[in-house]
């Protein structure tokens, strides 16, 4: 039995003080929600909220969507 929420941290190139965080939540037996943030590396406090995505049907697709949205935000 997996526990939720699950946090995934992603290194941001050329940024020693911040990391990307994808928080995966399971809403019910079939749907996942994710929250994408840029957080302080040490305290994990939110520096910038990027996006929430709701109602994703596949766990891996949800995580991939979060990575894509974080990358898109960082390229701006």
DOKOLPA-9582 format. One record per atom (N, C-alpha, C): residue in three letters; atom name; x, y, z; residue number from 1. Coordinates in steps of 0.001 Angstrom, whole numbers, plus 500000, padded with zeros to 6 digits. Atoms other than C-alpha are relative to their C-alpha. Layout:
// DOKOLPA-9582
['ALA', 'CA', [X, Y, Z], NUM]
...
END
This chain:
// DOKOLPA-9582
['UNK', 'N', [500841, 498809, 500000], 1]
['UNK', 'CA', [500000, 500000, 500000], 1]
['UNK', 'C', [500879, 501245, 500000], 1]
['UNK', 'N', [499219, 498777, 500092], 2]
['UNK', 'CA', [501518, 503286, 498895], 2]
['UNK', 'C', [499353, 501106, 500821], 2]
['UNK', 'N', [500493, 498866, 499224], 3]
['UNK', 'CA', [501230, 506370, 501076], 3]
['UNK', 'C', [500083, 501274, 499166], 3]
['UNK', 'N', [500062, 498729, 500710], 4]
['UNK', 'CA', [500274, 509767, 499704], 4]
['UNK', 'C', [499802, 501106, 501004], 4]
['UNK', 'N', [499344, 499515, 501208], 5]
['UNK', 'CA', [501204, 512550, 499232], 5]
['UNK', 'C', [501439, 499495, 499904], 5]
['UNK', 'N', [498617, 500366, 500279], 6]
['UNK', 'CA', [504539, 511653, 497616], 6]
['UNK', 'C', [500687, 501209, 499376], 6]
['UNK', 'N', [499228, 498867, 500522], 7]
['UNK', 'CA', [507162, 514340, 497014], 7]
['UNK', 'C', [501179, 499495, 499180], 7]
['UNK', 'N', [498856, 500270, 500865], 8]
['UNK', 'CA', [509698, 514205, 494186], 8]
['UNK', 'C', [500749, 501304, 499817], 8]
['UNK', 'N', [499187, 498798, 500095], 9]
['UNK', 'CA', [512571, 516680, 494173], 9]
['UNK', 'C', [500919, 499912, 498781], 9]
['UNK', 'N', [499206, 499942, 501223], 10]
['UNK', 'CA', [514366, 517753, 490999], 10]
['UNK', 'C', [501032, 501113, 500111], 10]
['UNK', 'N', [498928, 499014, 499989], 11]
['UNK', 'CA', [517708, 519526, 490807], 11]
['UNK', 'C', [499759, 501017, 498884], 11]
['UNK', 'N', [500097, 498930, 500992], 12]
['UNK', 'CA', [517628, 522866, 489018], 12]
['UNK', 'C', [501426, 500424, 499668], 12]
['UNK', 'N', [498642, 499642, 500424], 13]
['UNK', 'CA', [520809, 523495, 487005], 13]
['UNK', 'C', [500302, 501456, 500307], 13]
['UNK', 'N', [499504, 498648, 499704], 14]
['UNK', 'CA', [522828, 526550, 488051], 14]
['UNK', 'C', [499203, 500695, 501094], 14]
['UNK', 'N', [500776, 499404, 498909], 15]
['UNK', 'CA', [520610, 527075, 491100], 15]
['UNK', 'C', [500247, 499198, 501278], 15]
['UNK', 'N', [499647, 500778, 498811], 16]
['UNK', 'CA', [522199, 525919, 494370], 16]
['UNK', 'C', [499022, 500124, 501165], 16]
['UNK', 'N', [500867, 499755, 498849], 17]
['UNK', 'CA', [519481, 527303, 496682], 17]
['UNK', 'C', [498568, 499490, 499848], 17]
['UNK', 'N', [501378, 500408, 500250], 18]
['UNK', 'CA', [516300, 525954, 495076], 18]
['UNK', 'C', [499956, 498654, 499288], 18]
['UNK', 'N', [500271, 501248, 500713], 19]
['UNK', 'CA', [514875, 522644, 493835], 19]
['UNK', 'C', [498556, 500022, 499534], 19]
['UNK', 'N', [501379, 500174, 500424], 20]
['UNK', 'CA', [511758, 521697, 491948], 20]
['UNK', 'C', [499367, 498892, 500832], 20]
['UNK', 'N', [500706, 501026, 499239], 21]
['UNK', 'CA', [509162, 519728, 493895], 21]
['UNK', 'C', [498690, 499665, 499297], 21]
['UNK', 'N', [501267, 500487, 500527], 22]
['UNK', 'CA', [506369, 517630, 492457], 22]
['UNK', 'C', [499353, 499185, 501111], 22]
['UNK', 'N', [500736, 500711, 498962], 23]
['UNK', 'CA', [503800, 516512, 495009], 23]
['UNK', 'C', [498860, 499249, 499336], 23]
['UNK', 'N', [500999, 500877, 500599], 24]
['UNK', 'CA', [501673, 513573, 493901], 24]
['UNK', 'C', [498999, 499573, 501062], 24]
['UNK', 'N', [501081, 500426, 499117], 25]
['UNK', 'CA', [498311, 512943, 495577], 25]
['UNK', 'C', [499081, 499049, 499246], 25]
['UNK', 'N', [500965, 500913, 500600], 26]
['UNK', 'CA', [495914, 510098, 494918], 26]
['UNK', 'C', [498633, 500384, 500528], 26]
['UNK', 'N', [501311, 499513, 499607], 27]
['UNK', 'CA', [492365, 511387, 494931], 27]
['UNK', 'C', [499053, 498845, 500317], 27]
['UNK', 'N', [500811, 501202, 499751], 28]
['UNK', 'CA', [490598, 508019, 494664], 28]
['UNK', 'C', [500718, 498837, 499342], 28]
['UNK', 'N', [499334, 501183, 500533], 29]
['UNK', 'CA', [491308, 504618, 493162], 29]
['UNK', 'C', [500570, 500205, 498602], 29]
['UNK', 'N', [499572, 499849, 501390], 30]
['UNK', 'CA', [491870, 505996, 489655], 30]
['UNK', 'C', [500626, 501338, 499640], 30]
['UNK', 'N', [499564, 498660, 500400], 31]
['UNK', 'CA', [492784, 509694, 489713], 31]
['UNK', 'C', [501118, 500537, 500890], 31]
['UNK', 'N', [498875, 499378, 499299], 32]
['UNK', 'CA', [495934, 511583, 490660], 32]
['UNK', 'C', [499972, 501504, 499761], 32]
['UNK', 'N', [499821, 498555, 500091], 33]
['UNK', 'CA', [496525, 515269, 491339], 33]
['UNK', 'C', [501466, 500284, 500287], 33]
['UNK', 'N', [498635, 499599, 499694], 34]
['UNK', 'CA', [499901, 516995, 491305], 34]
['UNK', 'C', [500072, 501498, 500243], 34]
['UNK', 'N', [499682, 498600, 499733], 35]
['UNK', 'CA', [501266, 520252, 492625], 35]
['UNK', 'C', [501471, 500175, 499659], 35]
['UNK', 'N', [498630, 499745, 500424], 36]
['UNK', 'CA', [504425, 521714, 491116], 36]
['UNK', 'C', [500446, 501332, 500602], 36]
['UNK', 'N', [499482, 498816, 499332], 37]
['UNK', 'CA', [506519, 524208, 493094], 37]
['UNK', 'C', [501511, 500078, 499840], 37]
['UNK', 'N', [498573, 499794, 499797], 38]
['UNK', 'CA', [509981, 525693, 493289], 38]
['UNK', 'C', [500133, 500302, 501485], 38]
['UNK', 'N', [499868, 499862, 498550], 39]
['UNK', 'CA', [511097, 525360, 496921], 39]
['UNK', 'C', [501451, 500251, 500382], 39]
['UNK', 'N', [498657, 499824, 499449], 40]
['UNK', 'CA', [514073, 526384, 499043], 40]
['UNK', 'C', [500586, 498629, 500290], 40]
['UNK', 'N', [499353, 501305, 499870], 41]
['UNK', 'CA', [516544, 523509, 499084], 41]
['UNK', 'C', [500048, 499523, 501450], 41]
['UNK', 'N', [499843, 500397, 498599], 42]
['UNK', 'CA', [517088, 523503, 502849], 42]
['UNK', 'C', [498674, 499891, 500751], 42]
['UNK', 'N', [501228, 499962, 499193], 43]
['UNK', 'CA', [513731, 524465, 504348], 43]
['UNK', 'C', [498800, 499350, 499328], 43]
['UNK', 'N', [501100, 500541, 500819], 44]
['UNK', 'CA', [511492, 523097, 501546], 44]
['UNK', 'C', [498775, 500917, 499989], 44]
['UNK', 'N', [501097, 499035, 500068], 45]
['UNK', 'CA', [509350, 526232, 501856], 45]
['UNK', 'C', [499826, 500454, 498557], 45]
['UNK', 'N', [500314, 499629, 501376], 46]
['UNK', 'CA', [507610, 527299, 498671], 46]
['UNK', 'C', [500538, 501393, 499679], 46]
['UNK', 'N', [499512, 498730, 500525], 47]
['UNK', 'CA', [509416, 530033, 496756], 47]
['UNK', 'C', [499057, 500491, 498894], 47]
['UNK', 'N', [500928, 499658, 501075], 48]
['UNK', 'CA', [507128, 529931, 493718], 48]
['UNK', 'C', [499114, 498796, 499688], 48]
['UNK', 'N', [500939, 501045, 500398], 49]
['UNK', 'CA', [503998, 527894, 493016], 49]
['UNK', 'C', [499849, 500049, 498483], 49]
['UNK', 'N', [500038, 500045, 501458], 50]
['UNK', 'CA', [504010, 526756, 489381], 50]
['UNK', 'C', [498608, 499644, 499501], 50]
['UNK', 'N', [501297, 500435, 500527], 51]
['UNK', 'CA', [500773, 524823, 488785], 51]
['UNK', 'C', [499456, 498835, 500826], 51]
['UNK', 'N', [500677, 501211, 499526], 52]
['UNK', 'CA', [498241, 522299, 490065], 52]
['UNK', 'C', [499356, 499345, 498786], 52]
['UNK', 'N', [500674, 500762, 501052], 53]
['UNK', 'CA', [497021, 519580, 487708], 53]
['UNK', 'C', [499132, 498950, 500677], 53]
['UNK', 'N', [500970, 500875, 499346], 54]
['UNK', 'CA', [493947, 517532, 488581], 54]
['UNK', 'C', [499471, 498930, 499055], 54]
['UNK', 'N', [500730, 501024, 500730], 55]
['UNK', 'CA', [492299, 514311, 487485], 55]
['UNK', 'C', [500810, 499227, 498981], 55]
['UNK', 'N', [499169, 500772, 500916], 56]
['UNK', 'CA', [495228, 512563, 485825], 56]
['UNK', 'C', [499814, 498507, 500297], 56]
['UNK', 'N', [500365, 501409, 499823], 57]
['UNK', 'CA', [494505, 508874, 485268], 57]
['UNK', 'C', [501175, 499056, 500234], 57]
['UNK', 'N', [498846, 500886, 499884], 58]
['UNK', 'CA', [498038, 507438, 485210], 58]
['UNK', 'C', [501052, 500641, 500897], 58]
['UNK', 'N', [499019, 499491, 499050], 59]
['UNK', 'CA', [500603, 507840, 488018], 59]
['UNK', 'C', [501238, 500523, 499273], 59]
['UNK', 'N', [498784, 499586, 500718], 60]
['UNK', 'CA', [503623, 507992, 485676], 60]
['UNK', 'C', [499737, 501188, 499091], 60]
['UNK', 'N', [500365, 498854, 500847], 61]
['UNK', 'CA', [501842, 510346, 483295], 61]
['UNK', 'C', [499877, 501265, 500843], 61]
['UNK', 'N', [500134, 498849, 499110], 62]
['UNK', 'CA', [501049, 512626, 486231], 62]
['UNK', 'C', [501371, 500564, 500360], 62]
['UNK', 'N', [498654, 499550, 499655], 63]
['UNK', 'CA', [504700, 512769, 487289], 63]
['UNK', 'C', [500679, 500631, 498786], 63]
['UNK', 'N', [499412, 499446, 501224], 64]
['UNK', 'CA', [505853, 513312, 483694], 64]
['UNK', 'C', [499413, 501364, 499659], 64]
['UNK', 'N', [500646, 498710, 500253], 65]
['UNK', 'CA', [503325, 516131, 483307], 65]
['UNK', 'C', [500555, 501073, 500921], 65]
['UNK', 'N', [499417, 499060, 499052], 66]
['UNK', 'CA', [504709, 517777, 486420], 66]
['UNK', 'C', [501401, 500416, 499611], 66]
['UNK', 'N', [498641, 499699, 500446], 67]
['UNK', 'CA', [508285, 517536, 485152], 67]
['UNK', 'C', [499952, 500927, 498784], 67]
['UNK', 'N', [500139, 499168, 501202], 68]
['UNK', 'CA', [507215, 519003, 481796], 68]
['UNK', 'C', [499614, 501427, 500368], 68]
['UNK', 'N', [500455, 498656, 499635], 69]
['UNK', 'CA', [505390, 521926, 483425], 69]
['UNK', 'C', [501077, 500776, 500764], 69]
['UNK', 'N', [498901, 499341, 499299], 70]
['UNK', 'CA', [508333, 522659, 485735], 70]
['UNK', 'C', [501057, 500463, 499009], 70]
['UNK', 'N', [498995, 499639, 501003], 71]
['UNK', 'CA', [510769, 522623, 482799], 71]
['UNK', 'C', [499538, 501184, 499166], 71]
['UNK', 'N', [500557, 498902, 500777], 72]
['UNK', 'CA', [508470, 524899, 480798], 72]
['UNK', 'C', [500070, 501316, 500791], 72]
['UNK', 'N', [499941, 498816, 499142], 73]
['UNK', 'CA', [508269, 527339, 483719], 73]
['UNK', 'C', [501441, 500515, 500104], 73]
['UNK', 'N', [498603, 499587, 499813], 74]
['UNK', 'CA', [512060, 527362, 484203], 74]
['UNK', 'C', [500613, 500585, 498737], 74]
['UNK', 'N', [499473, 499473, 501261], 75]
['UNK', 'CA', [512690, 528115, 480520], 75]
['UNK', 'C', [499494, 501408, 499707], 75]
['UNK', 'N', [500561, 498668, 500242], 76]
['UNK', 'CA', [510582, 531289, 480664], 76]
['UNK', 'C', [500914, 501098, 500476], 76]
END
